[in-house]
């Protein structure tokens, strides 16, 4: 498994926590940061998946 997939998954999880915390606290900035982290993690995870596919794993 490519390191980008691992890091991407971690960013997605971190983003989900930030987004949920922002919703609970009514903090729109924290909520939007969480959404951005989730999106960034999703992209990084996809890049890692492509690398794995190219390596034949």
PyMOL commands that set and color helices and strands:
alter all, ss='L'
color gray80, all
select helices_A, chain A and resi 3-25+28-55
alter helices_A, ss='H'
color red, helices_A
deselect
rebuild
show_as cartoon
